[in-house]
Amino acid sequence: MQDSLRVGDEVITAGGIRGYVRQLDEEVLNVEIAPDVVVRLDRRAVAALVPEEEDDPDALTRTQSGES
């Protein structure tokens, strides 16, 4: 999984931090964890790739009405 990472992917680290890959090379990733906060991580620190959510046209309506 670490070999398939690309810029823009959302990842979760082994420590539970979520962020977006902003730059990568063979062994190190730069991951943005907050606006303008970028950390350098070893690729092995990535525990999971967050799957892209499918478009849900009713999600905004449910959120605005308080439904989950």
C-alpha positions in Angstrom: 0.0 0.0 0.0 2.8 2.4 0.8 4.2 1.9 -2.7 1.0 3.1 -4.3 0.7 6.4 -2.5 0.2 9.6 -4.6 0.2 13.3 -4.0 -3.3 14.3 -2.7 -4.1 10.9 -1.1 -5.6 11.1 2.4 -3.7 8.8 4.8 -3.8 7.7 8.4 -0.6 7.2 10.2 0.2 4.4 12.7 -0.2 7.0 15.4 -3.7 7.9 14.2 -2.9 11.2 12.5 -4.9 12.0 9.4 -3.5 14.2 6.6 -2.9 14.7 2.9 0.2 13.6 1.0 1.7 16.8 -0.4 5.1 15.5 -1.6 6.8 12.1 -1.6 10.0 10.3 -2.6 11.1 6.7 -2.2 11.3 6.7 1.6 9.8 10.0 3.0 6.4 11.7 2.7 5.4 15.3 3.4 1.9 15.1 4.9 -0.2 18.2 5.6 -2.1 17.6 8.9 -3.6 21.1 9.2 -3.5 24.3 7.0 0.2 25.1 6.4 1.4 22.4 8.9 3.4 19.8 7.0 5.2 16.9 8.7 7.8 14.5 7.3 7.1 10.8 7.7 8.7 7.6 6.8 6.5 5.7 4.3 6.3 2.9 6.9 4.4 5.2 9.3 1.4 5.1 7.0 -1.1 2.6 8.3 -4.0 3.2 5.9 -5.2 5.0 2.9 -8.6 6.7 3.4 -10.9 5.7 0.6 -12.5 8.4 -1.5 -16.2 8.8 -0.6 -18.7 8.4 -3.3 -20.8 11.5 -4.1 -23.9 11.5 -2.0 -26.4 14.2 -3.1 -28.5 13.7 0.0 -25.6 14.1 2.5 -25.9 17.9 2.6 -29.6 17.8 3.1 -29.2 15.3 6.0 -26.5 17.4 7.6 -28.5 20.6 7.4 -31.6 18.9 8.9 -29.6 17.3 11.8 -29.9 13.8 10.5 -26.9 11.4 10.4 
